[in-house]
Amino acid sequence: MHDSENDRTRENHGTSEHDRAGEVAQAVELVRGWAAGVPHVRAVLVVGSWAHGEPTAHSDLDVLVLSSSPGLLRDEDGWLARFGGAVIRRKTWGAVEERRLRLPNGLTLELNVADLSWARPDPPDPGTRGVVAGGVVTVHDPDGLLRTLLTALDVPAVRPPWAAGGRGRP
């Protein structure tokens, strides 16, 4: 094994892809519960390899949080304690602010925060279009913000790959 492979094995505690799917499901439910209790969080979606249906045992969980008050999440990290992990990276990607956590089970949870304008469908931002093109999994969408965006971009709803039966149309 190369050093990077050894590092990934240690980081993921030797977890198999099947075990990781269960951990991802638990993490998604934790995020869903948190989002439902935070009034300014108006949408949450999973993007990246878990949404595209192509995860490996080493894949992180990429979550995008859309907020009417993103500064409340960007300016302090106290809200991250809810997820039980250690912050291992903070980074800004244009309009998106990343908080990457290493959870106790070894799963890396990437929480990305953006303003509601990220999901504006007319015209859609090229970056937004690129993120959703491969598929997304809606976690929290009480106002239909994501539904409107995905319909405008003709992106089909998919069954979460961590759910029973795997990826596919619901």
Phi and psi in degrees as a GROMACS rama.xvg file:
@    title "Ramachandran Plot"
@    xaxis  label "Phi"
@    yaxis  label "Psi"
@TYPE xy
-74.1881  162.716  HIS-2
-56.805  -41.7432  ASP-3
-64.2105  -35.0408  SER-4
-67.6479  -41.0262  GLU-5
-61.3172  -42.4596  ASN-6
-60.6587  -45.1377  ASP-7
-64.8009  -38.3489  ARG-8
-63.2323  -44.6526  THR-9
-63.7256  -43.9114  ARG-10
-60.318  -36.9126  GLU-11
-98.4999  11.8847  ASN-12
54.0048  32.9358  HIS-13
68.3828  21.0043  GLY-14
-72.229  136.675  THR-15
-80.7657  164.163  SER-16
-59.6061  -37.723  GLU-17
-64.3088  -46.4071  HIS-18
-62.389  -40.5563  ASP-19
-61.9737  -36.8741  ARG-20
-59.7494  -39.1742  ALA-21
-65.6036  -40.8713  GLY-22
-65.8048  -38.2123  GLU-23
-64.4667  -44.1961  VAL-24
-58.3708  -42.6571  ALA-25
-64.918  -42.3915  GLN-26
-64.8176  -41.0491  ALA-27
-63.0265  -41.6564  VAL-28
-66.3753  -35.0331  GLU-29
-64.1062  -44.5828  LEU-30
-64.1007  -43.5515  VAL-31
-58.1737  -47.3195  ARG-32
-62.4871  -42.2128  GLY-33
-61.8935  -48.849  TRP-34
-60.2924  -39.289  ALA-35
-63.2841  -23.5421  ALA-36
-98.1481  4.61401  GLY-37
-117.542  103.255  VAL-38
-55.8768  -34.0323  PRO-39
-81.1064  -8.6444  HIS-40
-84.3322  111.042  VAL-41
-104.737  -11.6198  ARG-42
-163.507  145.394  ALA-43
-140.091  133.585  VAL-44
-140.437  150.707  LEU-45
-94.8165  133.022  VAL-46
-127.343  -179.776  VAL-47
82.0023  -159.668  GLY-48
-61.7118  -33.9459  SER-49
-69.593  -34.162  TRP-50
-77.0633  -32.0808  ALA-51
-78.911  -10.2173  HIS-52
79.4247  23.7129  GLY-53
-127.859  39.8443  GLU-54
-78.5331  157.585  PRO-55
-117.992  176.078  THR-56
-64.0118  -15.6197  ALA-57
-100.838  -0.731638  HIS-58
-69.7506  140.738  SER-59
-84.8994  170.243  ASP-60
-105.69  111.924  LEU-61
-95.1062  118.362  ASP-62
-124.095  132.727  VAL-63
-109.56  126.785  LEU-64
-111.098  119.934  VAL-65
-103.712  127.523  LEU-66
-130.709  145.338  SER-67
-76.336  -13.2744  SER-68
-137.715  65.1448  SER-69
-62.0432  -23.8162  PRO-70
-59.8001  -29.8617  GLY-71
-64.4619  -27.0535  LEU-72
-96.5477  -29.1268  LEU-73
-78.0071  -33.9021  ARG-74
-86.3749  -13.692  ASP-75
-148.83  152.562  GLU-76
-106.993  7.7296  ASP-77
-57.1476  -34.7311  GLY-78
-63.7632  -21.8272  TRP-79
-71.4234  -21.5238  LEU-80
-58.1592  -28.1714  ALA-81
-55.8132  -28.9072  ARG-82
-93.0925  -7.07491  PHE-83
73.7625  15.2658  GLY-84
-114.979  172.904  GLY-85
-96.9333  135.389  ALA-86
-70.351  123.429  VAL-87
-112.383  -11.2911  ILE-88
-163.947  143.378  ARG-89
-126.154  132.451  ARG-90
-154.117  148.405  LYS-91
-105.355  130.159  THR-92
-120.217  82.4712  TRP-93
62.7774  -117.554  GLY-94
-84.8382  1.54094  ALA-95
-112.938  133.168  VAL-96
-108.348  122.713  GLU-97
-96.808  139.52  GLU-98
-127.561  111.75  ARG-99
-102.528  126.432  ARG-100
-117.657  145.85  LEU-101
-103.564  113.109  ARG-102
-76.9658  160.18  LEU-103
-56.734  -28.9597  PRO-104
-82.536  1.01611  ASN-105
97.5911  -15.2563  GLY-106
-66.1756  136.278  LEU-107
-93.7474  122.154  THR-108
-107.535  116.3  LEU-109
-102.713  109.991  GLU-110
-101.538  115.676  LEU-111
-109.825  131.366  ASN-112
-114.277  133.467  VAL-113
-144.737  162.923  ALA-114
-72.8512  159.724  ASP-115
-58.5126  -25.8774  LEU-116
-62.356  -18.9932  SER-117
-56.6295  -32.0576  TRP-118
-97.9846  13.5966  ALA-119
-63.3054  122.992  ARG-120
-85.9391  -15.5789  PRO-121
-137.191  100.515  ASP-122
-86.4093  149.898  PRO-123
-72.8493  144.453  PRO-124
-68.3218  138.282  ASP-125
-57.1348  -35.2978  PRO-126
-65.5838  -41.6769  GLY-127
-62.1038  -46.9937  THR-128
-56.7059  -43.2397  ARG-129
-64.3744  -39.2259  GLY-130
-66.8223  -42.2117  VAL-131
-87.3084  -13.9841  VAL-132
-56.2632  -37.479  ALA-133
-82.1978  -3.41327  GLY-134
112.883  146.886  GLY-135
-137.571  161.474  VAL-136
-119.623  118.284  VAL-137
-75.9193  128.945  THR-138
-106.061  -39.1665  VAL-139
-150.619  122.341  HIS-140
-154.655  61.5667  ASP-141
-64.1036  -24.1923  PRO-142
-99.7755  -1.98532  ASP-143
75.9548  14.8453  GLY-144
-57.9138  -47.8525  LEU-145
-71.1855  -39.0741  LEU-146
-57.6108  -43.6905  ARG-147
-63.1803  -45.7001  THR-148
-61.9495  -49.4946  LEU-149
-65.2682  -35.2514  LEU-150
-66.0779  -44.6597  THR-151
-62.6432  -34.1967  ALA-152
-94.3413  1.50629  LEU-153
57.5922  44.9118  ASP-154
-102.161  119.407  VAL-155
-72.7443  151.406  PRO-156
-70.6504  143.45  ALA-157
-126.448  152.084  VAL-158
-76.315  136.811  ARG-159
-58.9148  134.656  PRO-160
-65.4646  -16.4222  PRO-161
-88.4471  -8.37139  TRP-162
-82.7541  161.687  ALA-163
-57.5598  131.863  ALA-164
94.1527  -12.0086  GLY-165
72.1803  -164.13  GLY-166
-71.8437  145.68  ARG-167
161.556  178.579  GLY-168
-73.7242  137.505  ARG-169
